Amino acid sequence: MMGMGGAGGRDADRRRRLVAALVVLAMILAAAATILSIALA
């Protein structure tokens, strides 16, 4: 029923926003880990 790349609509928009938020969160975590490893070195 729920396939990737289905028809547009509110669900697709919400999924796109969720993916964007996850990408931003992953980038923030990666930057924090890099800064932490530099600070502890």
N, C-alpha and C positions, 0 to 999 in steps of 0.2 A: 504493500500500500504506500509506504513512504519511501520513495526512491530518490536517489541523489539527482539533482538537476531536473526536478519536476516543473510543473507549470508555476508561474509567478504568483504573486499574492502576498498577503500578510505573513504567511508562514515562511515563505522564501526570504522575505525582508528580515524577519526576526532571526532566521538561521544565519543570514549573512552578517547581521550585527553581532550575533553570538560568536561567529568565527573570527570576526575582526577583534572583538574583545579578548578572545583567547590568544590571538597572535600578539596583541599589545602586551598582555600579561606575560607571555613567554619571553618577549623581548626585555621587559622590565626585570624579570627574574634572571635572565642571562646577564644583563648589565650589572645587577646587584651582585651576582656570583663573581663576576670579573673584578669588580671594585673590591669586594671582600678578599679575594685571593691576592690582589695586589697589596692591599693594606696589611694582610697578615704575613706577607713574604718579607 
